Amino acid sequence: MTNSPAPHNPATDGDPGDDDDLMRELGLTARGIALAKAEGRVFLRVTGVIEYAGRRVPYDLVPAQGVLAKPSKWRKMDRDTRGQLLRERAAEDVTAELHGFVGAFVQEMADACDDCDLDATPFLQGLADMQISEPAGMVFDRIRQRLEHAVEREMEEQHAERTRQSINLAEYPASFDVARRMKRKFIALLGPTNSGKTHQAIEALAKAPSGVYLAPLRLLALENYERLQGMEQRGKPLAVSLVTGEERRVVPGATHVASTVEMLDTRTPVEVAVIDEIQMLADRDRGSAWTAAVCGAPAQVVYLVGAPEARRAIEVLAARLECELEVHVLKRKGPLSMEPTAVRKMSNLRRGDAVICFSRREVLMWRDMVTEMGLSVATVYGNLSPEVRRAQAQRFRDGAADVVVGTDAIAMGLNMPIARIVMTTSVKYNGYEEEEIPAALARQIAGRAGRFGVHEEGLVAGYDNETHNVMRSLLHEKPVPLKTTGFAVAPTLEHLYRISSVTNEHGLAKLLKRFVHNIDVPDGFFFPRITEDQFERAAWLDTLELTVAEKFALSLVPISSKVPSLQNAWEKWAKALAHKTVTHLSPHQNPLSYMNLQEVEDSCRLYSAYAWLSYRQPEFFPDIAKAQELSRAASERVDAILQDQNAAARKKQPKKFRR
């Protein structure tokens, strides 16, 4: 007597108990097969055990054709149709094939884990625990992905540990071999603007048999280069070289060098080094250059010149470097006072004033307003080349300009006979948002008033009442000392090579990231730092076929990524270097005489950036002389435009100036 299927009963359609009976009747339950409903599907699950290399690995998986139907469709099927579908999808050859696939996968994973020195058990548990409706192949892929991620994490941890072992920032000072071997003495000359501290340091430098002056700006390097050239030693003029990122005037046999701080030669010992604006140790983007200079200046005597708030930072650095320290605190040579009231009206401006704004647009706007009052103006802002800033400052010194209108670029260098500082605002954009200027900057700007030997006192005023009151408060605010830990250290090419050698990574972005996050920083005294611009550039440079050294140099080119024409030029240079194509420099298609002020300024910056790159990749950027020639021509054109605009504004609406 044969068993016949149970009669169809519509009342039991879709009843779970009916499905269970059907599964048992077909012998599927006994074979380890179950019917499941989840994730909007009705599907089969097959259980079993794989034995391999002493392991027993259970699995609970959906065969390739194990998904039967959506629940709504399954409910509409009669018992016979369901039975037929179950026989087809759960046939013995189907489950046997699945068992074979699982066995092969278990072997694959076990061997892969052994190769990676990982335990396979946590990964293989997913064969029974994952409980999803996707077929077994998708489960296999998910487990493979888990292993890949685990291997990546393991490699990441290994690379991080190797990076940590390869660079210990506590040993950073020892990387400067020459300075480390010398018995160095630090002399700190600290004081406000107009205290004579830089003059005193330069005098000591000029008397030394050899020495180097380290400036925060090309302009200051140039000014003190010329100043040293005019000084004598034993009746003979000093032999002085100028070294900046964009220009080298190297004199054979020179005993003295004026340089930007980033260009410090740490391998050539000298008698005296002067590090100017030492408070720049705290600068967010460039502080690392001052850290390197203090740690690596190869001089028997190192003068640290700057603001009094740097004193404690200098003391802890000297102690860390085991250098003798002598501190001199200087006072301002003439008084600095706030005006009783704000300026309030353009007619209240006077000859000898410096009108301070915080953007190029504002400078040009105020320049036009001042010239319409009948005053001649010298213009100074950061976008101008050092040559133009100096030429404009000279016009003010010579009396050819009555007033200087500028940004806080006048706060560093540019000694001018300013009688009064007039602040148009106390708010500045910091790269992220508008904020009130810090008291240290307010003091440095204000301190430019009342040059010793020219004026009996310096005066400070706000143009409007609010700015006047804010400046009064800022100048009375107690200076905040620099931090005494976390001195910034920027990566060198040697650092990146070390990281690359232990991680086998060659992407600049990854190497920079590892430098910031993975190197050993035992006590936080020195701390790794890179700029956001450099990291963003690195990610783009990694798309090109360039060496680590080439990408590193390109990431540091001093050119603005915010100006499309300059960014396009930089990208063009990078691509040319990747193709090992020589890039020659051609003048702009439009003659300088047809360009507006902004275009000529940008051209000047482009030529300077090319010159900077020429010194580092001369084989592929050979036109350094032409770059410097074009840069000088552009600077002269900018200066001429500024003078023409000044004259035109005065002629447009002439007014007799009243004192």
C-alpha positions as CSV (number, residue, x, y, z in Angstrom):
1,M,0.0,0.0,0.0
2,T,1.5,3.3,-1.1
3,N,1.3,6.6,0.8
4,S,-0.7,9.2,-1.1
5,P,-0.5,12.9,-0.5
6,A,-2.8,14.3,2.0
7,P,-6.0,15.8,0.5
8,H,-5.9,19.5,-0.3
9,N,-7.6,21.6,2.4
10,P,-7.8,25.3,1.5
11,A,-8.5,26.1,5.2
12,T,-4.9,25.1,6.0
13,D,-3.2,27.0,3.2
14,G,-0.3,29.1,4.5
15,D,-0.5,27.4,8.0
16,P,3.1,26.9,9.4
17,G,2.0,23.5,10.8
18,D,1.0,22.4,7.3
19,D,4.4,23.3,5.9
20,D,6.1,21.4,8.7
21,D,4.0,18.3,8.0
22,L,4.9,18.6,4.3
23,M,8.6,18.9,5.1
24,R,8.5,15.8,7.3
25,E,6.4,13.9,4.8
26,L,8.9,14.6,2.1
27,G,11.8,13.5,4.3
28,L,13.5,16.9,4.2
29,T,13.5,17.5,7.9
30,A,15.3,14.2,8.5
31,R,18.0,15.4,6.0
32,G,18.6,18.6,7.9
33,I,16.6,20.8,5.7
34,A,14.2,23.4,7.1
35,L,11.8,25.9,5.6
36,A,12.3,29.5,6.7
37,K,10.4,32.7,6.1
38,A,12.3,36.0,6.6
39,E,13.2,39.2,4.7
40,G,10.2,38.9,2.5
41,R,11.1,35.5,1.2
42,V,10.3,31.8,1.7
43,F,13.5,29.7,1.4
44,L,15.2,26.5,2.3
45,R,18.0,26.2,4.9
46,V,20.4,23.2,4.7
47,T,22.4,22.2,7.8
48,G,25.4,20.0,7.9
49,V,29.0,19.6,9.2
50,I,32.3,19.8,7.4
51,E,35.4,18.1,8.8
52,Y,38.7,19.4,7.8
53,A,42.2,19.4,9.4
54,G,40.8,18.4,12.8
55,R,38.0,21.0,12.6
56,R,34.3,20.3,12.8
57,V,32.6,23.2,11.0
58,P,28.7,23.3,11.2
59,Y,26.9,25.2,8.5
60,D,23.3,26.4,8.0
61,L,23.0,27.8,4.5
62,V,20.6,28.5,1.6
63,P,21.4,26.5,-1.6
64,A,21.9,28.4,-4.9
65,Q,18.2,27.8,-5.8
66,G,16.9,27.8,-2.2
67,V,14.7,30.9,-2.4
68,L,11.3,29.5,-3.3
69,A,8.9,32.5,-3.4
70,K,7.6,35.6,-1.8
71,P,5.3,34.9,1.2
72,S,2.2,36.2,-0.6
73,K,2.9,33.9,-3.6
74,W,3.7,30.9,-1.3
75,R,0.4,31.3,0.5
76,K,-1.5,31.1,-2.8
77,M,0.2,27.8,-3.8
78,D,-1.7,24.6,-3.1
79,R,0.0,21.7,-1.3
80,D,0.8,19.7,-4.4
81,T,2.6,22.7,-6.0
82,R,4.6,23.4,-2.8
83,G,5.6,19.7,-2.6
84,Q,6.7,19.6,-6.2
85,L,8.8,22.8,-5.7
86,L,10.4,21.4,-2.5
87,R,11.3,18.1,-4.2
88,E,13.1,20.0,-7.0
89,R,14.9,22.6,-4.9
90,A,15.9,20.2,-2.1
91,A,16.9,17.2,-4.2
92,E,19.8,15.1,-2.8
93,D,22.2,16.2,-5.6
94,V,21.5,19.8,-4.7
95,T,22.4,19.4,-1.1
96,A,25.4,17.2,-2.0
97,E,26.6,20.0,-4.3
98,L,26.1,22.5,-1.5
99,H,28.1,20.3,0.9
100,G,30.9,20.1,-1.6
101,F,31.0,23.9,-2.1
102,V,31.0,24.4,1.7
103,G,33.9,21.9,2.1
104,A,35.9,23.7,-0.5
105,F,35.2,27.1,1.1
106,V,36.2,25.8,4.6
107,Q,39.5,24.6,3.1
108,E,40.1,27.9,1.3
109,M,39.4,29.9,4.5
110,A,41.5,27.7,6.8
111,D,44.5,27.9,4.5
112,A,44.1,31.6,4.0
113,C,43.9,32.2,7.7
114,D,47.0,30.0,8.3
115,D,48.9,32.1,5.7
116,C,47.9,35.3,7.6
117,D,48.5,33.7,11.0
118,L,44.9,34.2,12.0
119,D,42.4,31.9,13.7
120,A,39.8,30.6,11.1
121,T,37.2,29.7,13.7
122,P,35.6,33.2,14.1
123,F,35.2,33.5,10.4
124,L,33.9,30.0,9.8
125,Q,31.3,30.4,12.5
126,G,29.5,32.7,10.1
127,L,28.5,29.6,8.0
128,A,26.1,28.7,10.8
129,D,25.4,32.0,12.5
130,M,24.8,34.5,9.7
131,Q,21.2,33.4,9.2
132,I,20.4,35.4,6.1
133,S,18.2,34.5,3.1
134,E,20.9,35.1,0.5
135,P,22.3,31.9,-1.1
136,A,25.5,30.3,0.2
137,G,27.7,32.0,-2.4
138,M,26.8,35.4,-1.0
139,V,27.6,34.2,2.6
140,F,31.0,33.0,1.3
141,D,31.7,36.5,-0.1
142,R,30.7,38.2,3.1
143,I,33.0,36.0,5.1
144,R,35.9,36.5,2.6
145,Q,35.3,40.3,3.0
146,R,35.5,39.9,6.8
147,L,38.8,38.2,6.4
148,E,40.1,40.9,4.0
149,H,39.1,43.6,6.5
150,A,40.7,41.6,9.3
151,V,43.9,41.3,7.3
152,E,43.8,45.0,6.5
153,R,43.3,45.8,10.2
154,E,46.2,43.4,11.1
155,M,48.4,45.0,8.4
156,E,47.4,48.5,9.6
157,E,48.3,47.6,13.2
158,Q,51.6,46.2,12.0
159,H,52.3,49.2,9.9
160,A,51.3,51.5,12.7
161,E,53.6,49.7,15.1
162,R,56.5,49.7,12.6
163,T,56.0,53.4,12.0
164,R,56.0,54.0,15.7
165,Q,59.3,52.1,16.1
166,S,60.9,53.9,13.1
167,I,60.3,57.5,14.3
168,N,60.5,58.6,17.9
169,L,59.9,62.4,18.1
170,A,61.6,62.5,21.5
171,E,64.8,62.0,19.5
172,Y,64.0,64.8,17.1
173,P,66.8,67.1,18.2
174,A,69.4,64.3,17.7
175,S,68.5,64.3,14.0
176,F,70.5,67.6,13.6
177,D,74.0,66.1,13.7
178,V,76.0,69.3,13.6
179,A,74.0,71.2,16.2
180,R,74.0,68.1,18.4
181,R,77.8,67.9,18.5
182,M,78.2,71.6,19.3
183,K,78.1,73.3,22.7
184,R,75.5,75.9,21.9
185,K,74.4,78.9,23.9
186,F,71.0,80.6,23.5
187,I,70.6,84.3,24.1
188,A,67.0,85.5,24.1
189,L,66.3,89.1,23.2
190,L,62.6,89.6,24.1
191,G,60.6,92.8,23.9
192,P,57.8,94.6,22.2
193,T,58.0,96.3,18.7
194,N,60.4,99.2,18.7
195,S,62.6,97.9,21.6
196,G,65.7,97.5,19.4
197,K,66.0,93.7,19.9
198,T,66.5,92.9,16.2
199,H,69.1,95.7,15.9
200,Q,71.0,94.4,18.8
201,A,71.0,90.8,17.4
202,I,72.1,92.0,13.9
203,E,75.0,94.0,15.5
204,A,76.2,90.9,17.3
205,L,75.8,88.9,14.1
206,A,77.9,91.4,12.0
207,K,80.7,91.2,14.6
208,A,80.9,87.4,14.4
209,P,83.4,85.7,12.1
210,S,80.5,83.9,10.5
211,G,76.7,83.7,10.9
212,V,73.2,83.4,9.6
213,Y,70.1,85.5,10.0
214,L,66.8,83.6,9.8
215,A,63.7,85.6,8.8
216,P,60.0,84.8,8.8
217,L,59.5,86.5,5.5
218,R,61.5,87.0,2.2
219,L,61.1,90.7,2.7
220,L,62.9,90.6,6.0
221,A,65.6,88.3,4.7
222,L,66.1,90.8,1.8
223,E,66.2,93.8,4.1
224,N,68.7,92.4,6.5
225,Y,70.8,91.0,3.6
226,E,71.2,94.5,2.4
227,R,71.7,95.8,5.9
228,L,74.5,93.3,6.5
229,Q,76.1,94.2,3.2
230,G,76.4,97.7,4.4
231,M,78.3,96.7,7.6
232,E,82.0,96.2,8.0
233,Q,84.3,93.9,9.8
234,R,87.9,94.9,10.3
235,G,87.5,97.7,7.8
236,K,86.1,95.5,5.1
237,P,82.5,95.0,3.9
238,L,80.8,91.8,5.0
239,A,80.5,89.1,2.3
240,V,76.9,88.1,2.5
241,S,74.7,85.6,0.6
242,L,70.9,85.7,0.3
243,V,69.0,82.4,0.4
244,T,65.2,82.2,0.1
245,G,63.0,79.6,-1.4
246,E,62.7,81.6,-4.6
247,E,66.0,83.3,-4.8
248,R,69.7,82.6,-4.2
249,R,72.4,85.3,-4.3
250,V,75.3,83.2,-3.3
251,V,78.6,85.0,-2.9
252,P,81.7,82.8,-3.1
253,G,83.5,82.8,0.3
254,A,80.6,84.6,2.0
255,T,80.9,84.5,5.8
256,H,77.3,85.5,6.5
257,V,73.9,84.5,5.1
258,A,70.5,86.1,5.3
259,S,67.8,83.4,4.8
260,T,64.2,82.6,5.4
261,V,63.8,80.3,8.3
262,E,62.7,77.3,6.2
263,M,65.9,77.5,4.2
264,L,68.3,77.1,7.2
265,D,71.4,75.1,6.3
266,T,71.8,72.8,9.3
267,R,75.1,71.3,8.0
268,T,77.4,74.3,7.9
269,P,78.6,75.5,11.3
270,V,78.7,79.2,12.1
271,E,79.6,81.3,15.1
272,V,76.2,83.1,15.4
273,A,72.7,82.5,14.3
274,V,69.8,84.9,14.7
275,I,66.3,83.5,14.7
276,D,63.8,86.3,14.3
277,E,60.2,86.4,15.5
278,I,60.7,83.5,17.8
279,Q,57.0,83.6,18.9
280,M,56.2,82.1,15.6
281,L,56.9,78.8,17.3
282,A,53.2,78.8,18.1
283,D,52.1,79.5,14.5
284,R,49.6,76.8,13.3
285,D,51.0,76.3,9.8
286,R,54.7,77.4,10.0
287,G,55.6,76.8,13.7
288,S,57.5,73.7,12.7
289,A,60.1,75.8,10.9
290,W,61.0,77.6,14.1
291,T,61.1,74.3,16.0
292,A,63.6,73.0,13.5
293,A,65.6,76.2,13.6
294,V,65.9,76.2,17.4
295,C,66.8,72.5,17.5
296,G,69.1,72.6,14.4
297,A,70.8,76.0,14.1
298,P,74.5,75.0,13.9
299,A,75.8,78.0,15.7
300,Q,77.8,78.4,18.9
301,V,75.6,81.3,19.9
302,V,71.9,81.4,18.9
303,Y,70.0,84.6,19.3
304,L,66.2,84.1,19.8
305,V,64.5,87.4,19.0
306,G,60.8,88.1,19.6
307,A,57.9,88.8,21.8
308,P,58.1,88.4,25.6
309,E,55.4,85.8,25.7
310,A,57.8,83.3,24.1
311,R,60.0,83.4,27.2
312,R,58.7,80.2,29.0
313,A,58.7,78.3,25.7
314,I,62.3,79.2,25.1
315,E,63.3,78.2,28.6
316,V,61.8,74.7,28.3
317,L,63.3,74.3,24.8
318,A,66.7,75.3,26.1
319,A,66.4,72.8,29.0
320,R,65.3,70.0,26.7
321,L,68.2,70.7,24.3
322,E,70.7,71.1,27.2
323,C,71.7,74.6,26.0
324,E,72.8,77.4,28.2
325,L,70.3,80.2,28.2
326,E,70.7,83.9,28.8
327,V,67.5,86.0,28.7
328,H,67.3,89.8,28.1
329,V,63.9,91.5,28.3
330,L,64.0,94.9,26.5
331,K,61.6,97.8,26.9
332,R,60.0,99.8,24.1
333,K,62.2,102.9,23.3
334,G,59.3,105.3,23.1
335,P,55.8,105.4,24.7
336,L,52.8,103.9,22.9
337,S,49.4,105.5,23.7
338,M,45.8,105.2,22.6
339,E,44.2,108.4,21.2
340,P,41.5,109.8,23.5
341,T,38.8,109.2,20.9
342,A,38.2,107.3,17.6
343,V,39.1,109.0,14.3
344,R,35.5,108.8,13.1
345,K,35.9,110.9,9.9
346,M,38.2,110.7,6.9
347,S,39.0,114.3,7.3
348,N,40.6,113.4,10.7
349,L,43.3,111.3,9.0
350,R,46.8,112.8,9.2
351,R,50.1,112.5,7.4
352,G,52.1,109.7,8.9
353,D,49.1,107.5,9.6
354,A,49.0,103.8,8.8
355,V,45.4,102.7,8.0
356,I,45.0,99.0,8.8
357,C,42.5,96.6,7.1
358,F,42.5,92.8,6.9
359,S,41.9,92.0,3.2
360,R,43.2,93.1,-0.2
361,R,39.7,94.4,-1.2
362,E,39.4,96.5,1.9
363,V,42.9,97.9,1.5
364,L,42.1,99.1,-2.1
365,M,38.8,100.5,-1.0
366,W,40.3,102.5,1.8
367,R,43.2,103.6,-0.4
368,D,40.7,105.1,-2.8
369,M,38.8,106.9,0.0
370,V,42.1,108.3,1.4
371,T,43.4,109.5,-1.9
372,E,40.1,111.3,-2.5
373,M,40.9,113.3,0.6
374,G,43.9,114.7,-1.2
375,L,46.5,112.4,0.5
376,S,48.9,110.3,-1.4
377,V,49.0,106.6,-0.4
378,A,51.5,103.7,-0.2
379,T,49.8,100.3,-0.3
380,V,51.0,97.2,1.5
381,Y,49.2,93.8,1.6
382,G,50.2,90.1,1.6
383,N,49.5,89.4,-2.0
384,L,52.2,91.8,-3.1
385,S,55.7,90.5,-3.7
386,P,58.4,91.5,-1.3
387,E,59.9,93.9,-3.9
388,V,56.6,95.8,-4.3
389,R,56.0,96.0,-0.6
390,R,59.4,97.4,-0.1
391,A,59.0,99.9,-2.9
392,Q,55.7,101.0,-1.5
393,A,57.2,101.3,2.0
394,Q,60.1,103.3,0.6
395,R,57.7,105.9,-0.9
396,F,56.2,106.4,2.6
397,R,59.7,106.7,4.1
398,D,60.8,109.2,1.5
399,G,57.6,111.3,2.0
400,A,56.3,110.6,-1.5
401,A,53.3,109.0,0.2
402,D,51.5,110.7,3.1
403,V,49.7,107.7,4.4
404,V,50.2,103.9,4.2
405,V,47.1,101.7,3.8
406,G,47.8,98.1,4.5
407,T,47.0,94.8,6.1
408,D,48.7,93.3,9.1
409,A,51.6,92.6,6.7
410,I,53.1,95.7,8.1
411,A,53.3,94.1,11.5
412,M,56.3,92.0,10.6
413,G,59.3,93.8,9.1
414,L,58.8,97.0,7.0
415,N,60.2,99.6,9.4
416,M,58.4,102.8,8.5
417,P,58.1,106.2,10.2
418,I,54.5,105.6,11.2
419,A,53.2,108.2,13.7
420,R,49.8,106.7,14.3
421,I,48.1,103.3,13.6
422,V,44.4,103.6,12.7
423,M,42.5,100.3,12.8
424,T,39.5,100.2,10.5
425,T,38.4,96.9,12.2
426,S,39.4,94.5,14.9
427,V,37.9,91.5,13.1
428,K,39.9,89.2,10.8
429,Y,39.1,86.1,8.8
430,N,41.3,83.3,10.2
431,G,40.9,80.9,7.3
432,Y,37.7,79.4,8.8
433,E,35.6,82.2,10.2
434,E,35.7,85.9,11.1
435,E,37.0,86.5,14.6
436,E,38.5,89.2,16.8
437,I,42.2,89.5,16.3
438,P,44.3,88.2,19.2
439,A,45.9,90.6,21.6
440,A,49.4,89.6,20.5
441,L,48.7,90.7,16.9
442,A,47.0,93.9,18.1
443,R,50.2,94.7,20.1
444,Q,52.4,93.9,17.2
445,I,50.5,96.1,14.7
446,A,50.1,98.9,17.2
447,G,53.8,98.8,18.0
448,R,54.7,99.9,14.5
449,A,53.6,103.4,15.5
450,G,56.2,105.9,16.9
451,R,59.5,104.8,15.3
452,F,62.3,105.6,17.7
453,G,64.4,108.6,16.6
454,V,61.5,109.8,14.3
455,H,58.6,110.3,16.7
456,E,58.5,111.0,20.4
457,E,55.6,108.6,20.9
458,G,53.4,106.2,19.0
459,L,49.7,106.6,18.8
460,V,46.9,104.1,18.2
461,A,43.2,104.7,17.3
462,G,40.2,102.9,16.0
463,Y,38.4,104.5,13.1
464,D,35.0,103.9,14.7
465,N,34.1,103.8,18.4
466,E,33.7,100.1,18.6
467,T,37.1,99.3,17.1
468,H,38.7,102.0,19.2
469,N,37.4,100.5,22.4
470,V,38.3,96.9,21.4
471,M,41.9,98.0,20.6
472,R,42.1,99.8,24.0
473,S,41.1,96.5,25.7
474,L,43.4,94.3,23.6
475,L,46.4,96.5,24.3
476,H,45.7,96.3,28.0
477,E,45.2,92.6,27.9
478,K,47.9,90.5,29.6
479,P,50.0,88.6,27.1
480,V,49.3,84.9,27.0
481,P,52.5,82.8,27.2
482,L,53.2,80.4,24.4
483,K,52.5,76.7,25.2
484,T,55.5,74.8,26.7
485,T,54.8,71.5,25.0
486,G,53.6,70.2,21.6
487,F,56.2,72.0,19.6
488,A,55.4,71.4,15.9
489,V,57.5,69.1,13.8
490,A,56.9,68.8,10.1
491,P,57.8,65.7,8.2
492,T,61.0,65.6,6.2
493,L,61.7,63.5,3.2
494,E,63.9,61.3,5.4
495,H,60.9,60.7,7.8
496,L,58.7,59.7,4.8
497,Y,61.4,57.3,3.5
498,R,61.7,55.7,6.9
499,I,57.9,55.1,7.0
500,S,57.9,53.8,3.5
501,S,60.7,51.4,4.2
502,V,58.8,49.7,7.0
503,T,55.3,49.8,5.5
504,N,56.1,49.4,1.8
505,E,53.7,52.3,1.1
506,H,54.5,54.9,-1.5
507,G,51.4,57.1,-1.5
508,L,52.2,60.5,-0.1
509,A,48.8,61.0,1.5
510,K,49.2,57.7,3.4
511,L,52.8,58.5,4.5
512,L,51.8,61.9,5.7
513,K,48.8,60.4,7.6
514,R,51.1,57.8,9.2
515,F,53.5,60.6,10.2
516,V,50.7,62.5,11.9
517,H,48.9,59.5,13.6
518,N,51.4,56.7,14.0
519,I,54.9,57.9,14.9
520,D,56.0,57.7,18.5
521,V,55.3,60.8,20.5
522,P,56.3,59.7,24.0
523,D,55.7,62.8,26.1
524,G,54.1,65.2,23.5
525,F,56.9,67.7,23.9
526,F,57.4,67.5,20.1
527,F,54.3,66.9,18.1
528,P,53.8,66.0,14.4
529,R,52.1,68.6,12.2
530,I,51.2,69.0,8.5
531,T,49.1,71.7,6.8
532,E,45.7,70.9,5.4
533,D,46.8,72.2,2.0
534,Q,49.7,69.8,1.9
535,F,47.5,66.8,2.7
536,E,44.9,67.8,0.1
537,R,47.6,68.2,-2.5
538,A,49.1,64.8,-1.6
539,A,45.8,63.0,-2.3
540,W,45.7,64.5,-5.8
541,L,49.5,63.9,-6.4
542,D,49.0,60.2,-5.6
543,T,47.0,59.9,-8.8
544,L,50.2,60.6,-10.8
545,E,53.3,58.5,-11.6
546,L,55.7,60.4,-9.4
547,T,58.3,59.4,-6.8
548,V,57.8,60.1,-3.1
549,A,60.5,62.8,-3.3
550,E,58.8,64.5,-6.3
551,K,55.3,64.4,-4.7
552,F,56.8,65.8,-1.5
553,A,58.4,68.7,-3.3
554,L,55.3,69.5,-5.3
555,S,53.1,69.4,-2.1
556,L,55.2,72.3,-0.7
557,V,55.2,74.6,-3.7
558,P,54.3,78.1,-2.3
559,I,51.4,78.8,-4.6
560,S,47.7,79.4,-3.7
561,S,45.3,76.6,-4.5
562,K,42.4,79.2,-4.1
563,V,43.4,81.1,-7.3
564,P,42.2,79.0,-10.3
565,S,45.0,80.2,-12.6
566,L,47.7,79.4,-10.1
567,Q,46.2,76.0,-9.2
568,N,45.9,75.1,-12.9
569,A,49.6,76.0,-13.4
570,W,50.6,73.9,-10.4
571,E,48.6,70.9,-11.7
572,K,50.2,71.4,-15.2
573,W,53.7,71.4,-13.7
574,A,52.9,68.2,-11.7
575,K,51.6,66.3,-14.7
576,A,54.6,67.4,-16.8
577,L,57.0,66.1,-14.1
578,A,55.0,62.8,-14.0
579,H,55.6,62.5,-17.7
580,K,59.3,63.6,-17.3
581,T,58.6,66.5,-19.6
582,V,60.7,69.7,-19.4
583,T,58.5,72.7,-18.5
584,H,59.8,76.0,-20.0
585,L,58.5,79.2,-18.7
586,S,56.9,81.6,-21.1
587,P,55.6,85.1,-20.5
588,H,51.8,85.4,-20.1
589,Q,50.0,85.6,-23.5
590,N,48.7,89.0,-22.6
591,P,51.5,91.6,-22.0
592,L,51.7,93.0,-18.5
593,S,50.5,96.3,-19.7
594,Y,47.1,94.8,-20.7
595,M,46.6,93.1,-17.3
596,N,44.7,94.4,-14.4
597,L,46.2,94.6,-10.9
598,Q,45.0,91.2,-9.8
599,E,46.3,89.5,-12.9
600,V,49.7,91.0,-12.6
601,E,49.9,90.1,-8.9
602,D,49.0,86.5,-9.7
603,S,51.6,86.4,-12.5
604,C,54.2,87.6,-10.1
605,R,53.3,84.8,-7.7
606,L,53.3,82.2,-10.5
607,Y,56.9,83.2,-11.6
608,S,58.1,83.0,-7.9
609,A,56.6,79.6,-7.5
610,Y,58.2,78.4,-10.7
611,A,61.6,79.7,-9.4
612,W,61.0,77.8,-6.1
613,L,60.4,74.6,-8.0
614,S,63.4,75.3,-10.3
615,Y,65.8,75.1,-7.3
616,R,64.4,71.7,-6.4
617,Q,63.8,70.1,-9.9
618,P,66.2,72.1,-12.2
619,E,66.3,69.3,-14.8
620,F,62.6,69.7,-15.5
621,F,62.1,73.3,-14.6
622,P,65.3,75.0,-16.0
623,D,64.2,78.6,-16.6
624,I,65.0,80.0,-13.2
625,A,66.7,83.1,-14.5
626,K,63.8,83.9,-16.7
627,A,61.4,83.3,-13.8
628,Q,63.2,85.7,-11.7
629,E,63.4,88.3,-14.5
630,L,59.7,88.0,-15.2
631,S,58.9,88.2,-11.5
632,R,60.9,91.4,-11.2
633,A,59.1,92.8,-14.2
634,A,55.7,91.9,-12.8
635,S,56.6,93.4,-9.4
636,E,57.6,96.7,-11.1
637,R,54.3,96.6,-13.1
638,V,52.3,96.1,-9.8
639,D,54.1,99.0,-8.2
640,A,53.4,101.2,-11.3
641,I,49.7,100.3,-11.3
642,L,49.4,101.1,-7.6
643,Q,51.0,104.5,-8.2
644,D,48.9,105.2,-11.2
645,Q,45.7,104.3,-9.3
646,N,46.7,106.5,-6.4
647,A,47.3,109.4,-8.7
648,A,44.1,108.8,-10.6
649,A,42.0,108.7,-7.5
650,R,43.5,112.0,-6.2
651,K,42.9,113.7,-9.6
652,K,39.4,112.4,-9.8
653,Q,38.2,114.4,-6.8
654,P,40.9,116.8,-5.6
655,K,40.5,118.2,-2.2
656,K,42.8,120.4,-0.3
657,F,44.2,118.5,2.7
658,R,43.7,120.1,6.1
659,R,45.8,119.2,9.1
